[in-house]
Amino acid sequence: MKKLLIVDDAAFMRVSIRNMLQNQDIEIVGEAANGLIAVSMYKELRPDVVTMDITMPEMSGIEALKLIKAFDPQAKVIMVSSMGQEGMVKQAIISGAKTFIVKPFKEELLHKTISKVLGV
């Protein structure tokens, strides 16, 4: 079973992603409310994939992405952005994100994106 870390400062978004994935072959190993916690949890839990919000307190998703990629160049991170963050999405891809999903998104898109990134 593949392991996933959900990173978003909005609790409802973390719950939403968790609910969308409950019938999939994915184990949610952790949830983080900011990039600082995400980096620490990534190092401890070593998930197969991460969904990472871009705009968060303490440390942005892009900063966290850079630290995670420095720790593990093979890390698979899917950036989750709100509409109108195209510039940040480009910066995230340059920084090593595998792809991105724009909020709000449908369950099917989340499943397809995770499967594609994991190569399953």
C-alpha positions as CSV (number, residue, x, y, z in Angstrom):
1,M,0.0,0.0,0.0
2,K,1.3,3.4,-1.0
3,K,1.8,6.1,1.7
4,L,0.5,9.7,1.4
5,L,1.2,12.8,3.4
6,I,-1.5,15.5,3.2
7,V,-0.3,19.1,3.7
8,D,-2.8,22.0,3.8
9,D,-3.4,24.7,6.4
10,A,-7.2,24.3,5.9
11,A,-8.5,21.4,8.0
12,F,-11.5,21.0,5.8
13,M,-9.2,20.5,2.8
14,R,-7.2,17.8,4.6
15,V,-10.4,16.0,5.6
16,S,-11.7,16.4,2.0
17,I,-8.6,14.8,0.5
18,R,-8.7,12.0,3.1
19,N,-12.3,11.3,2.3
20,M,-11.7,11.2,-1.4
21,L,-8.9,8.6,-0.9
22,Q,-10.6,6.4,1.7
23,N,-11.5,3.6,-0.8
24,Q,-8.2,3.7,-2.6
25,D,-5.1,1.6,-2.1
26,I,-3.5,4.5,-0.2
27,E,-2.6,4.8,3.4
28,I,-2.8,8.4,4.8
29,V,0.3,8.3,7.1
30,G,0.0,11.9,8.2
31,E,-1.4,15.4,7.9
32,A,0.4,18.7,8.3
33,A,-1.0,22.2,8.6
34,N,2.1,24.1,7.4
35,G,5.3,23.5,5.5
36,L,7.5,23.4,8.6
37,I,5.6,20.5,10.0
38,A,5.4,18.9,6.5
39,V,9.2,18.8,6.2
40,S,9.6,17.2,9.6
41,M,6.9,14.6,8.9
42,Y,8.3,13.8,5.5
43,K,11.7,12.9,7.0
44,E,10.0,10.8,9.7
45,L,7.3,9.0,7.7
46,R,8.9,8.8,4.2
47,P,5.6,8.8,2.3
48,D,5.5,7.7,-1.3
49,V,3.6,10.9,-2.4
50,V,2.7,14.2,-0.8
51,T,-0.2,16.6,-1.6
52,M,1.2,20.1,-0.8
53,D,-0.8,23.3,-0.6
54,I,1.2,26.3,-1.8
55,T,0.0,29.1,0.5
56,M,0.4,28.3,4.2
57,P,1.6,30.0,7.4
58,E,5.0,29.3,9.0
59,M,6.5,28.0,5.7
60,S,5.0,28.0,2.2
61,G,4.5,24.8,0.2
62,I,7.2,25.9,-2.2
63,E,9.8,26.4,0.6
64,A,8.8,23.0,2.1
65,L,9.0,21.4,-1.4
66,K,12.6,22.7,-1.8
67,L,13.6,21.3,1.6
68,I,12.0,17.9,1.0
69,K,13.7,17.6,-2.4
70,A,17.0,18.5,-0.9
71,F,16.5,15.7,1.7
72,D,15.1,13.3,-0.9
73,P,15.6,14.1,-4.6
74,Q,13.2,11.3,-5.5
75,A,10.3,12.8,-3.5
76,K,7.0,12.8,-5.3
77,V,5.1,16.0,-4.5
78,I,1.8,17.1,-6.0
79,M,1.2,20.8,-5.5
80,V,-2.3,21.9,-4.7
81,S,-3.1,25.5,-5.6
82,S,-6.0,27.9,-5.7
83,M,-7.1,29.6,-8.9
84,G,-4.9,32.5,-9.8
85,Q,-1.6,31.1,-8.5
86,E,-0.1,30.2,-11.9
87,G,3.2,32.0,-11.2
88,M,3.6,30.0,-8.0
89,V,2.7,26.8,-9.8
90,K,5.5,27.4,-12.3
91,Q,7.9,28.1,-9.5
92,A,6.8,24.8,-7.8
93,I,7.4,22.8,-10.9
94,I,10.9,24.4,-11.4
95,S,11.5,23.5,-7.7
96,G,10.8,19.8,-8.3
97,A,7.0,19.3,-7.9
98,K,5.8,16.4,-10.1
99,T,2.6,18.2,-11.1
100,F,-0.2,20.3,-9.6
101,I,-4.0,20.3,-9.1
102,V,-6.1,23.4,-9.0
103,K,-8.6,23.8,-6.2
104,P,-11.4,23.0,-6.2
105,F,-10.9,19.6,-7.7
106,K,-13.0,16.5,-8.2
107,E,-12.2,13.1,-6.6
108,E,-11.5,11.5,-10.0
109,L,-8.8,14.1,-10.8
110,L,-7.1,13.5,-7.5
111,H,-7.1,9.7,-8.1
112,K,-5.8,10.0,-11.6
113,T,-3.0,12.5,-10.6
114,I,-1.8,10.4,-7.7
115,S,-1.8,7.2,-9.8
116,K,0.1,9.0,-12.6
117,V,2.7,10.3,-10.2
118,L,3.2,6.9,-8.5
119,G,3.2,5.2,-11.9
120,V,0.4,2.8,-11.1
